[in-house]
Amino acid sequence: MNVLSIGNSFSTNAHKFIPHMAKAAGKELLLCNLFIGGCSLEQHWSNWREEKTAYDYEVYLPFETEMSSAPEVALHEAVEDEEWDIITLQQCSHFSGIPESYSPYLSELAEYCRMVQPKAKIMLHQTWAYENGCQHPGFVSYGKDQQEMYRALTEAYANASMEADINLIIPSGRAWQTARNTIGDKLTVDGFHGNDMGCYLASACFYEMIFGESIYENAFYPEGIDKNTVDILKLCAHTAVEKGIIRK
C-alpha cells in the first residue's frame, strides 16, 4: 500500500504511529507526507501551479518506523513519484472552519491528483479543533471556542468534500472531539498540535481508512500511554470512522 499526504504538521501528527500499526499487523506500507508547516490548500495550489520546490518530503519505508526526509521537493514531483493507492488532502487547521478557504483549491488539487494517479483513492483528512484556552491567533476566528470551531470545521469539510467530489473523509476531528468528551481536553502539546494521545487518535483513523480494518485488532500500543487509555482511544477512532462525517 502506497499512501501520500499533501499536508502540514497536522498530517505529520496523523502519520506518527501508522507505521507502527502497519508493522504490528504485518502490512507493507509506504507512507509519505509532503510537508510545509501551516500550509493551506491555497498555498498548496499556488505551489503546484508555480512548481515550487518548497516541501520537505517525509518518508516511512515499508516495515520501518523511523522517518527520513528529503528537502526542496515540488508537489508535482511527489504526486508523480510512485503509483499511489491513496492520496490525502487537508486544510490547514486555522482555516478549517472557513468555507471560502477551500474553493477552488481543493477541487483543482483533487482533479490534478486524479489525472496523474487515476487508480488512487482521494481522501480528505478532517483536522481537529483547538484546545480550550489555546493561544493560536487563528482561534480568534471561532471566538476562541472549541465547540464552535468543531461545528464550523465539520460543516466546512463536509461541504468542501461534496464540491470536490471526494467521498472518503478521514474523521480525525470527530475522533478527537469524541475523546475529549470521554477522557478530557488533554490531547495537545501546545493547544493545537497533538501529543501522543492525539497523534494516536489521528493515526488510528488513518489506519482504519487505509486498510479497511478495525483498529481494535491491532497489537501496537505506544509507550507512555496506559493500555486502558489506548483502548478508549481505539473506541473513539473506530466510532468516528464507523459513523463517518454527517453531510447536509
Buried (B, 14 or more C-beta within 10 A) or exposed (E): BBBBBBBBBBBBBBBBBBBBBBBBBEBEBBBBBBBBEEBBBBBBBBBBEEEBEBBBBBBBBBEBBEBEEEEEBBBBBBBEBBEBBBBBBBBBBBBBBBBEBBBEBBBBBBBBBBEEBEEBBBBBBBBBBBBBEBEBEBBEBBEBBBEBBBBBBBBBBBBBBEBBEBEBBBBBBBBBBBBBEEBEBEBBEEBBBBBBBBBBBBBBBBBBBBBEBBBEEBEBBBEEBEEEBBEBBBBBBBBBBEEEBEEE
